[in-house]
Amino acid sequence: MSRLLIEHRTGYDYLRRVSLSYNEARMTPLTDSQQVVLESTVTLNPSGASMATYRDYWGTRVTSFDVHVPHDRLEVSARTLVEVSRTERIPAPEEVVSWQHLRSDEVVNDYADWLPDTPLTEPDAEIRSLVRDVVGGEDPHAAAHSVFDWLKGEMKYVQGVTGVQSNARDAWSERQGVCQDLAHVAIGALRSLGIPARYISGYLHPRRTAAVGVAVAGQSHAWVEWWDGEWRGWDPTNSGPVSDFHVSVARGRDYRDVSPLKGILSGGGGSSLNVTVEITRVA
């Protein structure tokens, strides 16, 4: 178990003054069976914005806000205290669903959101062929782990090769990318086998050895969940299961469903972006 204090700030400095803007922030972690949000606040600058919160289709908490005064800068700050307790449970053979069950009408209907590919996760023919060879006759649980092992050997984490609009095919052609790209490739590979998979955005505390009370530069991060009888998490970037140092914020089909901050503006534009994440383990 870990208790983490997360402070996430995203700021835009506009080159031309903006008259008004409409925005959505997905910066508040989820409360579920593996983590509990104890405290959470979202603050804005300019401070006079009209704010509201709601849950989107995927269950993510969204803070929507409209800024109706001219402004040169927009800053969104989220501060959350969250307790995380994850257990990697190795299923007994009888607990893993069969390929036949995965392809049943019941599963296809219940997990219809997590089986079709999107423009960001669609794998090319080479990936589909390689993945089929990798998994052989394994059950879905073992097949998923074989996909992750295969991906570890094929792709490297390298910054600057891809951009926020890059898709799985772009990253695969370079055999390089960041956490977003590795997650998209993994999701496309799993879905090509008929395994439901979804994209998770959140935070990662990068230093397990940091003492309690020591603030460290954290990371916005992305990983994968897949279903083989129950949902399980895996971090393709770090080639391991998600841990008590991973904090889930949003789930979706791909990055576009979970973008931390997006919006539209009028009367100005052009901006420089500054993002900081600071994480302190408090217990």
N, C-alpha and C positions, 0 to 999 in steps of 0.2 A: 504494500500500500504506500502511496505517496500523496502528499498534500502540496499542491503547487499554486503559487500566486503568479498570474500571468498578466503582464501589462503590454498591450499591443497598440502602437500608434501608427496611423497612416496619414500622411499629409501631402497635399497638393499645393504647390505655389504656382499660381497662374501667371502666364506672361501677359495676358490681357484680362482686365477686370471682368468678372462674371456677373451677370445681372441676376440670374436665379438658377437653381439646380434642384434636381429630383434624384434621390439616392437610396440605395439599399446596402446595408452592412450585415454581413454574416460573420460576426466576430465573437459570438457568445457560445461557449461550449455546450454540448448536449448533456442532459441528464438521462442516464439509462442504467442498465443492470451492472455496468462496469465503472461508471463514474458518476459523481454527484456534484452539481454546482452548488456551492455553499453561499457565495456572494457574487454579484455581477452588476456592473454599471457600464453604461456607454455614455460618453460626453462628447460634445461637439463644439467646434469653433469655426464660424460664428455661433454664439450661444443662443440666438433667438430663433432657431429652427423649430419647425413644427415636427414632432416626433410621434411615432406609433410603433408598436411591435406586433408581430403575428408569426404563426408557424406556416412555413411554405408546404407545398405538396409532399416534400420529402421528410418533413418533420423538423427542419432546421429553424431555429429562432432567428427572425429577421427584424432588424431595426430599420424602419423606413423614415426618411426625414426630407423635408423640403426647406430650402434656404431661399427666402424671397427678398433678401437685401443684397445690394452689390457687395462683392467680396473678392479680395485678391488671393486669399488662402482658405483652404478647407482642411480641417484636421479632425479625425475621428479617433477617439481613445477608448479602448475597452480594457477594463480591469476585472479580473475574475479570480476567485479562489475556488479551486476544484479538488476534490478527493478522488483518486483513481485507484482501483483495485482490480487488476486483471489476472486471470489464471489461464495458462495455456493447457487445455484439457485434450489429451490424446484419446480419441474415441475408440471404443471397442468395435471390432469388425461389424457386429450386428447393428451398431448405431449409425453407420455410414450408409446412406441411401445408394441404391444400385443405379447403373446407367438407365435401366429400363424405367425406374421410378422417376429419374430426372426428366425423361422424355415423355412422361405421362401427361395427359391433358390437365390433370390437377395441378402439377408443378408448373407447367408452362403458363397456366392461367394465373396462379398465385404469384409467380415471380416474373410476370410479363414485363415489368419495368426494368429488370436487371438482366435480361437475356438478349435483346436486340442491340446491335452495335450502333454507335453514333459516328458522325464524321470525325470525331477526335479519337475514337477507339478502334475503328474499322481496321482489321489487320489485312495485309496483302496476302496473295496466294502462297508466297514463300513461308510466311509465319504459320499459316494454316497447315501446310504440309509438314513442316518441321515439328510442330506441336503434336500432330497425330503420331509421328514416329517416336517422339520422346515418351509419350504416355503408354504406348503399347496396350496391354490388357489390364492395366491397373484399375482399381476402383476409383471413384471420383475424388476421395480424400487424398489418396496417394498420387493421383494424376495431378492435382493442384500443386502439391509439393514438387513434383517432377518439373512442372512448368516453371516454378520459381527457381529451382536449381538450374534449369536450362537458361533462364533469363540472366542469372548471375554470371554465367559463363559467356554470354553473348554480348552484353551491353555494359557500358561503364558510365558512372556518374561524372559528367563533365559540364561545367557551366559555360554559357555563352555560345553553345552550338545551336541551340533551338530557342524559340521565342514563345510567348504566351499563346500564340495562335497555332503553334506547331501541333501536328497530330501524330498518332502512333506510327504511321508510315514514314513520316519525316524523320522521326527519332530512330526508327529501325534502319533506315537507309544510311544513317551516320553511325549506327551502333553506339550512340552516345546521347546523353540528355540529362535532365534534372529529375527530381522526384516526380513531378507532374508527368513527364514523358514515360518514365519507367512504370508508373501506375497505369497509364493508358495502354501501353504495350501488354502488360500483364492482364489487364481486364479484357482486352481484345482476344488474347490467347485463350483465356478461360472460357469466354463466351463462345468462341469458335468450337469448343468441345461440348457446349450445352450446359456449362456450369454457370449458374447465376453469379454475377459479380458486380460490385459497386465501388465507386470512387469516394474516398474519405479525405477530407481536408481537416487540418488541425495544427497542433503545435507539438514540437519535440524538444524536451530538455536534453541538451547534447552532452551533459557531463554528469554521469551517474555518481561520480566520486565527489562532486561538489558538496561542501558541508551545508548542513541546515542553516538557513538564514543568508546564504551567499547568493547574490543575484548574478546571473550569467546571461550572456547574449543568447537568446533562444532562437528558434527557427519556426517559420511557417512551413508546414510539411504536408505531404500527401502519401497515402498508402491505399491498401486494397482490402476489401472484405469479400469473401466468397461463401457460398452456401452448399453444403454437402450433407444436409440433415439438420444443421444449425449454422448460424453465421460465425465465421472465424476471420481473424485479422492477420495480415502479413505486410511487412514493410519491405518492398522490393529494393529500395535504396540501400538499406542496411542488412538485407538478406536475413531477416529473422522475424519472429512473431512480434506483434505490437506488445508493448510493455506498460508498466505503471508510469513511464515517462512520456508516453504518447497521450495526448489529449484530443479527443474527437470534437470537432466543431460542426461539421456539416457532412451529409451524405448525398450523393447524386449519381447520375449516370456517367458524368465526366466533369471536368473542371468547370465548364460553363454553368453547371447547376449550383456550384458552391463558391463562386468567386467572392472573396472577402468584402470587396467594395466595388460597386458599379453604379452608374447613373447617367443622366443626361444633363446638359447645361445649355444656357442661352446667354447671348450677349458678350461672349468672350471666348477664351480657350487657350490652348497651348499650356503645358504645365511641366514642372519637374516633380518627381515623386520621391518621397522619403518614407521608408518603413522601418520601424524598430520593434523588436520583440524582446522583452526581458522576462526571465522566468526565475523565480526564487522557490526553492524547496523549503517549506516551512514545517514539514513533519515527514 
